[in-house]
Amino acid sequence: MTGIGNKNMRILFVLKEVEDEQLGIMYLASVLKSRGYETGLIKADYDAIFTKLQDNTPTILAYSTLGYYCNYYLELNKKIKKIFKVFSVFGGPYPTSDPGIVENDGVDAVCIGEGEYPLLELAENLENGRDISGIKNLWVRSGGRIYKNTPRPLIDDLNELPFPDRDIFSLKSPFFTDRVSMITSRGCLYNCPYCQNNIVRRVYGTDNIYRRRSVDNVLKEIASIRKKQEVNFILFYDDIFILMPDWLREFSYKYGENVNIPFSCYVRINLVNAEVVSLLKKANCHSVSFGLETGSERIRNSVLSRNISQQEIISNARLLREKGIRMRTTNIIGIPGSSMDSDIETLKLNIKCRVDFAKVSVFSIYPKTDFSISSGMSRGNFAEYRDTPDTQVIDLLGKYSISASGHFKRIIQSAVNPENAFKGRSERVKGINLHRLFGITVGFPFILPFVRFLVSLPDNKLFVYLSFLWSNYCSYFRLYPTCGWLGLFRRVSRHRKAISADKQYRSKGQ
């Protein structure tokens, strides 16, 4: 448990995979800790939460969730609330897109948009017995009514926020012991109709949602982290890191001179040019990620409104490759209006760009985006966590790394559901197989002539194993390298002992 202060109220963040740093939770915890509140992270496991709540400390259970785990968290929370008088609040991308989940049994409040100050105000009001029904950003269920409060303004100056609380993730994946996650901005200048930022604009009623920290503030955070732990790689999770050319020029000079740790970031490929690539290289950028999405220019621009040409992707990828910057792409199959032919074109375009790893997702979308509304998918369409009878490999991986176990399970499930992503059983099986073979085919192009045959085979577990091994190999040794095979083996071995020794992830919380 971290952040023990003089307050009587504590806030426990409930998470299914407690090893991988989540910046949203870390920012929430840092604001609460700065006001003296006790915060902690606990595994989303009934037995772990039951054990923790036995001490009868006044508690807020805070669930931050994407669509994938939302239904699982709702059921878990309902079960907990039948026994304990705790206050539960849901926040994150999915609750922001569908705050109506406040109507589910056991849910006391939903936070829409940025949660730092709404959650702080909630804790203060509950602790002091004050009314909570009018807290901005919260939909609150109280006295048989649901109070739908408007949001407060976005946090304009991100420099005012305390640095993320990294101590809360005390049990770190062996793959992330010396990698650090950071973010230098919030929002995006673009308004892709299927993106979560599309929802944020609607919630706040403004197009002006982009804000950025100063370069000096970012460097100060890095310096503070390095005082506490070894840092050999940094992952910047900004939606588009290369926005604001003047900021990038200042960052390139100061980071290169004062930090020079290899890093990865997200770019928008049509914004890449010779100067941008030179600045990234000067700052010691090792890899970038960008949304290629689809090999069909028609679907990319007419359906997804990306406004990026085929030639821009190919030529700007070449600029990155020539400077030795590795590339990871994000791709989508099952897009409305697409076909197996267009998905094969996506494979071919990745191969032509010679990317180092191609990540693929089945098309899924949150409720209340422009795309979901215009397409009639008002309830959204997303993969969700489901129990599976095939637990042997998942349990084995869980002994060495909870995050690896979760990753393996998502490979199994993310193409299997949402069930309405593909039409008919035959197309569904092909889509599932293509999802699992996608990255491997880009990595080994000689497979491409056989893809149509391979995806027509029955659902194949071998494809799951190959996909898992290839994606983890690329992540650890191509895109975000910190040590070799021997170092990795030692880390995994130590991590297994840590899990076995105290079972933090199951019985104690953190």
C-alpha positions as CSV (number, residue, x, y, z in Angstrom):
1,M,0.0,0.0,0.0
2,T,1.3,3.5,-0.8
3,G,0.6,7.0,0.1
4,I,-0.5,6.5,3.7
5,G,-1.4,9.9,5.2
6,N,-3.7,11.4,7.8
7,K,-7.0,10.8,6.0
8,N,-9.4,8.1,7.0
9,M,-10.6,7.3,3.5
10,R,-8.5,5.1,1.2
11,I,-8.8,4.6,-2.5
12,L,-8.0,1.1,-4.0
13,F,-7.5,0.9,-7.8
14,V,-8.8,-2.4,-9.0
15,L,-6.9,-3.9,-12.0
16,K,-6.9,-7.3,-13.7
17,E,-3.2,-7.1,-14.8
18,V,-1.3,-5.4,-11.9
19,E,2.2,-5.7,-13.5
20,D,2.0,-3.2,-16.4
21,E,2.2,0.5,-15.5
22,Q,-0.9,2.4,-16.4
23,L,-0.3,6.2,-16.5
24,G,-3.9,7.1,-15.9
25,I,-3.9,5.3,-12.6
26,M,-0.5,6.6,-11.6
27,Y,-1.7,10.2,-12.2
28,L,-4.8,9.7,-10.2
29,A,-2.8,8.2,-7.3
30,S,-0.3,11.0,-7.3
31,V,-2.9,13.7,-7.0
32,L,-4.6,11.8,-4.1
33,K,-1.3,11.2,-2.4
34,S,-0.4,14.8,-2.6
35,R,-3.5,15.5,-0.5
36,G,-2.6,12.9,2.1
37,Y,-4.8,10.0,1.0
38,E,-3.9,6.3,1.2
39,T,-3.9,4.7,-2.2
40,G,-3.2,1.2,-3.4
41,L,-3.5,-1.2,-6.3
42,I,-5.2,-4.5,-5.9
43,K,-5.7,-7.4,-8.3
44,A,-9.3,-7.7,-9.7
45,D,-9.8,-10.9,-7.9
46,Y,-12.6,-11.6,-5.5
47,D,-10.5,-13.4,-2.9
48,A,-7.9,-10.6,-2.9
49,I,-10.4,-7.8,-2.5
50,F,-12.4,-9.8,0.1
51,T,-9.3,-10.3,2.2
52,K,-8.3,-6.6,1.9
53,L,-11.7,-5.2,2.9
54,Q,-11.8,-7.3,6.1
55,D,-10.2,-4.4,8.0
56,N,-13.4,-2.3,7.5
57,T,-11.4,0.8,6.4
58,P,-13.7,3.3,4.5
59,T,-12.8,2.5,0.9
60,I,-13.4,3.7,-2.6
61,L,-13.0,1.0,-5.2
62,A,-11.9,2.7,-8.4
63,Y,-12.0,0.8,-11.7
64,S,-10.3,2.3,-14.7
65,T,-11.1,0.4,-17.8
66,L,-11.1,0.0,-21.5
67,G,-14.0,-1.9,-23.1
68,Y,-12.2,-5.3,-22.8
69,Y,-12.5,-5.7,-19.0
70,C,-15.5,-3.5,-18.3
71,N,-18.1,-6.3,-18.0
72,Y,-15.8,-8.4,-15.9
73,Y,-15.3,-5.5,-13.5
74,L,-19.0,-4.8,-13.4
75,E,-19.7,-8.4,-12.3
76,L,-16.9,-8.4,-9.8
77,N,-18.0,-5.1,-8.3
78,K,-21.6,-6.4,-8.0
79,K,-20.4,-9.4,-6.1
80,I,-18.2,-7.3,-3.7
81,K,-21.0,-4.7,-3.1
82,K,-23.3,-7.5,-1.8
83,I,-21.0,-8.0,1.1
84,F,-19.1,-4.7,1.8
85,K,-20.3,-1.1,2.1
86,V,-17.7,0.4,-0.2
87,F,-18.1,3.2,-2.7
88,S,-17.4,2.1,-6.3
89,V,-16.5,4.5,-9.2
90,F,-15.8,3.6,-12.8
91,G,-13.7,5.7,-15.1
92,G,-11.5,5.5,-18.2
93,P,-12.2,5.3,-21.9
94,Y,-15.2,3.0,-21.8
95,P,-17.2,4.6,-19.0
96,T,-16.5,8.0,-20.6
97,S,-18.1,6.7,-23.8
98,D,-21.0,4.9,-22.0
99,P,-21.6,6.6,-18.6
100,G,-25.0,4.8,-18.6
101,I,-23.2,1.9,-16.9
102,V,-23.9,3.8,-13.7
103,E,-27.3,2.0,-13.9
104,N,-25.7,-1.4,-13.3
105,D,-26.2,-3.0,-9.9
106,G,-23.5,-1.9,-7.4
107,V,-22.1,1.1,-9.4
108,D,-22.2,4.2,-7.4
109,A,-20.6,6.7,-9.8
110,V,-19.0,7.0,-13.2
111,C,-16.3,9.5,-14.1
112,I,-16.4,11.0,-17.6
113,G,-13.2,12.6,-19.0
114,E,-10.2,13.5,-16.8
115,G,-10.5,12.1,-13.3
116,E,-7.8,13.6,-11.1
117,Y,-9.8,16.4,-9.5
118,P,-13.2,14.7,-9.6
119,L,-11.9,11.7,-7.8
120,L,-10.1,13.9,-5.3
121,E,-13.3,15.9,-4.6
122,L,-15.3,12.6,-4.3
123,A,-12.9,11.3,-1.6
124,E,-13.0,14.6,0.3
125,N,-16.8,14.8,0.2
126,L,-17.3,11.2,1.3
127,E,-14.8,11.5,4.1
128,N,-16.4,14.7,5.4
129,G,-20.0,13.6,4.9
130,R,-20.7,16.2,2.2
131,D,-23.1,15.9,-0.7
132,I,-21.6,14.1,-3.7
133,S,-24.5,14.5,-6.2
134,G,-23.1,17.7,-7.8
135,I,-19.5,16.8,-8.4
136,K,-18.6,17.8,-12.0
137,N,-17.5,15.0,-14.3
138,L,-19.4,12.4,-12.2
139,W,-22.6,10.7,-12.9
140,V,-23.8,9.7,-9.4
141,R,-26.5,7.3,-8.3
142,S,-27.9,8.5,-5.0
143,G,-31.3,8.2,-3.3
144,G,-32.9,6.5,-6.3
145,R,-31.8,9.2,-8.7
146,I,-28.9,9.5,-11.2
147,Y,-27.3,12.9,-11.2
148,K,-25.6,13.6,-14.6
149,N,-23.2,16.3,-13.9
150,T,-21.4,18.3,-16.7
151,P,-17.6,18.2,-16.9
152,R,-15.3,20.8,-15.4
153,P,-12.8,22.4,-17.9
154,L,-9.9,20.3,-19.1
155,I,-6.7,20.7,-17.2
156,D,-5.1,23.5,-19.1
157,D,-1.6,23.4,-17.6
158,L,-0.3,19.9,-17.4
159,N,2.8,21.1,-15.7
160,E,0.7,21.7,-12.6
161,L,0.1,17.9,-12.1
162,P,2.4,16.0,-9.8
163,F,4.5,13.4,-11.5
164,P,2.8,9.9,-11.8
165,D,3.0,7.7,-8.7
166,R,5.3,4.9,-10.0
167,D,5.5,3.2,-6.5
168,I,1.9,2.0,-6.8
169,F,3.0,-0.6,-9.4
170,S,5.3,-2.4,-7.1
171,L,5.0,-5.7,-8.8
172,K,6.4,-5.0,-12.3
173,S,6.4,-7.3,-15.3
174,P,9.9,-8.8,-15.9
175,F,9.6,-7.2,-19.4
176,F,9.3,-3.7,-17.9
177,T,11.7,-3.6,-15.0
178,D,14.0,-1.0,-16.7
179,R,11.5,0.4,-19.2
180,V,9.5,3.5,-18.2
181,S,6.2,4.7,-19.6
182,M,5.6,8.5,-20.0
183,I,3.3,10.9,-21.6
184,T,4.0,14.5,-22.6
185,S,0.6,15.6,-23.9
186,R,-3.1,14.9,-23.7
187,G,-5.5,14.9,-26.6
188,C,-4.9,15.2,-30.3
189,L,-5.2,17.8,-33.0
190,Y,-6.9,15.3,-35.4
191,N,-10.5,14.1,-35.1
192,C,-10.6,10.6,-36.5
193,P,-14.3,9.5,-36.3
194,Y,-13.5,6.2,-34.6
195,C,-11.0,7.4,-32.1
196,Q,-11.6,7.8,-28.3
197,N,-10.5,11.5,-28.7
198,N,-13.7,11.9,-30.7
199,I,-15.7,11.1,-27.6
200,V,-13.6,13.5,-25.5
201,R,-14.4,16.3,-27.9
202,R,-18.1,15.6,-27.6
203,V,-18.0,15.3,-23.8
204,Y,-16.2,18.6,-23.3
205,G,-18.0,20.4,-26.2
206,T,-14.8,21.7,-27.8
207,D,-12.3,20.8,-30.5
208,N,-9.5,22.3,-28.4
209,I,-8.5,19.3,-26.3
210,Y,-4.8,19.2,-27.1
211,R,-2.4,20.3,-24.3
212,R,1.3,19.6,-23.8
213,R,3.8,19.7,-21.0
214,S,7.0,21.8,-21.3
215,V,10.2,20.0,-22.3
216,D,11.8,21.0,-19.1
217,N,8.9,19.5,-17.1
218,V,9.3,16.2,-19.0
219,L,13.1,16.2,-18.4
220,K,12.6,16.9,-14.7
221,E,10.3,13.9,-14.4
222,I,12.9,11.7,-16.1
223,A,15.6,12.9,-13.7
224,S,13.3,12.1,-10.7
225,I,12.7,8.6,-12.0
226,R,16.4,7.9,-12.6
227,K,17.1,8.8,-8.9
228,K,14.9,5.8,-7.9
229,Q,15.4,3.2,-10.5
230,E,17.4,2.0,-13.5
231,V,16.0,3.4,-16.8
232,N,17.3,1.8,-20.1
233,F,14.3,2.6,-22.3
234,I,11.4,5.1,-22.4
235,L,8.1,4.6,-24.0
236,F,6.3,7.9,-24.8
237,Y,2.5,7.2,-25.2
238,D,1.4,10.5,-26.7
239,D,-1.2,10.0,-29.4
240,I,1.2,11.9,-31.8
241,F,4.6,12.7,-30.4
242,I,5.8,14.8,-33.3
243,L,3.1,17.4,-33.2
244,M,4.4,21.0,-32.5
245,P,7.6,21.2,-34.5
246,D,9.1,23.8,-32.2
247,W,8.5,21.6,-29.1
248,L,10.1,18.7,-31.0
249,R,13.2,20.7,-31.8
250,E,13.7,21.8,-28.2
251,F,13.1,18.2,-27.0
252,S,15.6,16.8,-29.5
253,Y,18.3,19.1,-28.4
254,K,17.8,19.0,-24.6
255,Y,16.9,15.3,-24.4
256,G,19.9,14.3,-26.6
257,E,22.2,16.4,-24.5
258,N,20.9,15.6,-21.1
259,V,19.2,12.2,-21.3
260,N,20.0,10.3,-24.5
261,I,18.2,7.1,-23.3
262,P,16.7,5.1,-26.3
263,F,13.0,5.7,-26.6
264,S,9.9,4.9,-28.7
265,C,7.0,7.1,-29.6
266,Y,3.9,7.4,-31.7
267,V,3.9,9.4,-35.0
268,R,1.4,10.1,-37.7
269,I,3.1,8.9,-40.8
270,N,2.0,11.8,-43.1
271,L,3.7,14.3,-40.6
272,V,7.0,12.5,-40.9
273,N,9.6,14.3,-43.0
274,A,13.4,14.6,-43.3
275,E,13.6,17.1,-40.4
276,V,11.4,15.1,-38.1
277,V,13.4,12.0,-38.7
278,S,16.6,13.8,-38.1
279,L,15.3,15.3,-34.8
280,L,14.1,11.9,-33.6
281,K,17.4,10.3,-34.5
282,K,19.4,13.0,-32.8
283,A,17.4,12.4,-29.6
284,N,18.2,8.7,-29.8
285,C,14.7,7.5,-30.9
286,H,15.0,3.7,-31.4
287,S,11.5,3.0,-32.8
288,V,8.2,4.6,-33.7
289,S,4.6,3.4,-34.0
290,F,2.1,4.6,-36.5
291,G,-1.4,3.8,-37.8
292,L,-1.2,2.2,-41.2
293,E,-4.7,0.8,-40.5
294,T,-5.5,-0.6,-44.0
295,G,-3.9,-1.2,-47.3
296,S,-7.0,0.1,-49.1
297,E,-6.6,3.8,-49.7
298,R,-10.3,4.1,-50.3
299,I,-11.2,2.6,-46.9
300,R,-8.5,4.5,-45.1
301,N,-9.6,7.8,-46.3
302,S,-13.3,7.5,-47.2
303,V,-14.3,5.2,-44.3
304,L,-11.8,6.0,-41.6
305,S,-11.2,9.6,-42.7
306,R,-7.4,9.3,-42.2
307,N,-6.5,11.4,-45.3
308,I,-3.2,9.7,-45.7
309,S,-2.1,8.5,-49.1
310,Q,-0.4,5.2,-50.0
311,Q,2.6,7.1,-51.3
312,E,3.0,9.1,-48.1
313,I,3.1,5.8,-46.1
314,I,5.7,4.2,-48.4
315,S,8.0,7.2,-48.8
316,N,8.0,8.4,-45.2
317,A,8.5,4.8,-43.9
318,R,11.5,4.8,-46.2
319,L,12.9,7.9,-44.5
320,L,12.6,6.2,-41.1
321,R,14.2,3.0,-42.3
322,E,17.1,4.8,-43.9
323,K,17.9,6.5,-40.5
324,G,17.8,3.2,-38.7
325,I,14.6,3.9,-36.8
326,R,12.5,0.7,-36.3
327,M,8.8,0.7,-37.1
328,R,5.7,-0.8,-35.6
329,T,2.4,-0.3,-37.3
330,T,-1.1,-0.7,-36.1
331,N,-3.6,-2.3,-38.5
332,I,-7.3,-3.1,-38.5
333,I,-9.2,-6.0,-40.1
334,G,-12.9,-6.4,-40.2
335,I,-13.5,-2.7,-41.0
336,P,-17.1,-2.2,-42.3
337,G,-16.8,-2.3,-46.1
338,S,-13.6,-4.2,-46.1
339,S,-12.9,-7.8,-47.4
340,M,-10.3,-10.5,-47.2
341,D,-8.9,-8.9,-50.4
342,S,-8.4,-5.5,-48.7
343,D,-7.0,-7.2,-45.6
344,I,-4.4,-9.0,-47.8
345,E,-3.5,-5.6,-49.3
346,T,-2.8,-4.4,-45.8
347,L,-0.4,-7.2,-45.4
348,K,1.3,-6.3,-48.7
349,L,1.6,-2.7,-47.7
350,N,3.3,-3.5,-44.4
351,I,5.7,-5.8,-46.2
352,K,6.5,-3.1,-48.8
353,C,7.3,-0.7,-46.0
354,R,9.5,-3.3,-44.4
355,V,8.1,-2.7,-40.9
356,D,9.7,-4.5,-37.9
357,F,6.3,-5.5,-36.4
358,A,2.8,-5.2,-37.6
359,K,0.2,-5.2,-34.8
360,V,-3.4,-6.0,-35.9
361,S,-6.8,-5.6,-34.3
362,V,-10.3,-6.6,-35.3
363,F,-12.3,-3.4,-35.8
364,S,-13.9,-2.4,-32.6
365,I,-15.4,0.9,-31.6
366,Y,-16.7,2.7,-28.5
367,P,-20.2,4.0,-28.2
368,K,-20.9,7.6,-29.2
369,T,-18.0,8.2,-31.6
370,D,-19.0,9.9,-34.9
371,F,-18.4,6.6,-36.6
372,S,-20.5,4.4,-34.3
373,I,-23.4,6.9,-34.5
374,S,-23.3,7.3,-38.3
375,S,-22.9,3.6,-38.9
376,G,-25.7,2.6,-36.7
377,M,-23.4,0.9,-34.2
378,S,-24.5,3.2,-31.4
379,R,-23.8,0.6,-28.7
380,G,-20.3,0.1,-30.0
381,N,-18.5,-3.0,-30.9
382,F,-15.6,-4.2,-28.8
383,A,-13.8,-7.4,-27.7
384,E,-14.5,-8.2,-24.0
385,Y,-12.8,-10.5,-21.5
386,R,-14.3,-14.0,-21.2
387,D,-13.3,-17.0,-19.2
388,T,-11.9,-19.8,-21.3
389,P,-11.8,-23.5,-20.6
390,D,-8.3,-23.7,-22.2
391,T,-6.3,-22.6,-19.0
392,Q,-3.2,-24.8,-19.1
393,V,-0.9,-22.4,-21.0
394,I,-2.5,-19.3,-19.4
395,D,-1.9,-20.7,-15.9
396,L,1.7,-21.7,-16.8
397,L,2.5,-18.2,-18.1
398,G,0.9,-16.7,-15.0
399,K,3.5,-18.4,-12.8
400,Y,6.1,-16.3,-14.6
401,S,4.3,-13.1,-15.6
402,I,0.7,-12.0,-15.1
403,S,1.0,-9.6,-18.1
404,A,2.3,-12.4,-20.4
405,S,-0.7,-14.5,-19.4
406,G,-3.1,-11.7,-20.1
407,H,-1.4,-11.0,-23.5
408,F,-1.8,-14.6,-24.5
409,K,-5.5,-14.6,-23.5
410,R,-6.1,-11.5,-25.5
411,I,-4.6,-13.1,-28.6
412,I,-7.1,-15.9,-28.2
413,Q,-10.1,-13.7,-27.6
414,S,-9.6,-10.4,-29.4
415,A,-10.4,-11.9,-32.8
416,V,-13.0,-14.3,-31.5
417,N,-15.2,-11.5,-30.2
418,P,-16.7,-9.1,-31.0
419,E,-18.8,-11.7,-32.7
420,N,-20.4,-9.3,-35.3
421,A,-17.1,-8.2,-36.8
422,F,-17.3,-10.8,-39.6
423,K,-20.3,-12.1,-41.6
424,G,-20.9,-15.8,-41.5
425,R,-19.0,-18.6,-39.9
426,S,-16.6,-19.0,-42.8
427,E,-15.5,-15.4,-42.8
428,R,-15.3,-15.4,-39.1
429,V,-12.8,-18.3,-39.0
430,K,-10.8,-16.6,-41.7
431,G,-10.7,-13.4,-39.8
432,I,-9.6,-15.2,-36.6
433,N,-6.8,-17.0,-38.4
434,L,-5.7,-13.9,-40.2
435,H,-5.5,-11.9,-37.0
436,R,-3.1,-14.5,-35.5
437,L,-1.0,-14.9,-38.7
438,F,-0.8,-11.2,-39.6
439,G,2.3,-10.1,-37.8
440,I,4.1,-13.4,-38.6
441,T,3.4,-13.0,-42.3
442,V,4.8,-9.4,-42.3
443,G,7.9,-10.6,-40.5
444,F,8.3,-13.6,-42.9
445,P,7.0,-12.5,-46.3
446,F,7.6,-15.8,-47.9
447,I,4.3,-16.9,-46.1
448,L,2.2,-14.4,-48.1
449,P,1.5,-16.7,-51.1
450,F,0.1,-19.3,-48.7
451,V,-2.0,-16.9,-46.5
452,R,-5.3,-17.5,-48.2
453,F,-4.9,-21.3,-47.7
454,L,-3.8,-20.9,-44.1
455,V,-6.6,-18.7,-43.1
456,S,-9.1,-21.2,-44.5
457,L,-8.0,-23.9,-42.1
458,P,-10.0,-24.6,-38.9
459,D,-9.3,-22.5,-35.9
460,N,-5.7,-23.4,-35.0
461,K,-4.0,-23.2,-31.6
462,L,-0.6,-23.3,-33.3
463,F,-1.3,-19.9,-34.8
464,V,-2.0,-18.5,-31.3
465,Y,1.4,-19.8,-30.0
466,L,3.3,-18.4,-33.0
467,S,1.6,-15.0,-32.7
468,F,2.4,-14.8,-29.0
469,L,6.0,-15.8,-29.5
470,W,6.6,-13.5,-32.5
471,S,4.9,-10.4,-30.9
472,N,6.9,-10.8,-27.7
473,Y,10.2,-11.4,-29.5
474,C,9.6,-8.2,-31.6
475,S,8.6,-6.2,-28.5
476,Y,11.6,-7.3,-26.4
477,F,14.4,-7.5,-29.0
478,R,13.4,-5.3,-31.9
479,L,11.2,-2.5,-30.7
480,Y,12.1,-1.8,-27.1
481,P,15.3,-3.7,-26.3
482,T,17.0,-3.5,-22.9
483,C,19.0,-6.7,-22.6
484,G,19.7,-10.0,-24.4
485,W,18.3,-13.5,-24.0
486,L,20.3,-14.3,-20.9
487,G,19.2,-11.1,-19.1
488,L,15.6,-11.9,-20.0
489,F,15.9,-15.4,-18.7
490,R,17.3,-14.1,-15.4
491,R,14.5,-11.5,-15.0
492,V,11.7,-14.0,-15.7
493,S,13.2,-16.4,-13.2
494,R,13.5,-13.7,-10.5
495,H,9.9,-12.6,-11.2
496,R,8.6,-16.1,-10.7
497,K,10.2,-16.3,-7.3
498,A,8.7,-12.9,-6.4
499,I,5.2,-14.0,-7.3
500,S,5.6,-17.3,-5.5
501,A,7.2,-15.8,-2.4
502,D,4.5,-13.3,-1.3
503,K,1.6,-13.7,-3.7
504,Q,1.2,-9.9,-3.8
505,Y,-0.9,-10.1,-6.9
506,R,-3.6,-12.3,-5.3
507,S,-3.8,-12.0,-1.5
508,K,-2.4,-8.7,-0.3
509,G,-3.1,-6.0,-2.8
510,Q,-0.2,-3.5,-3.1
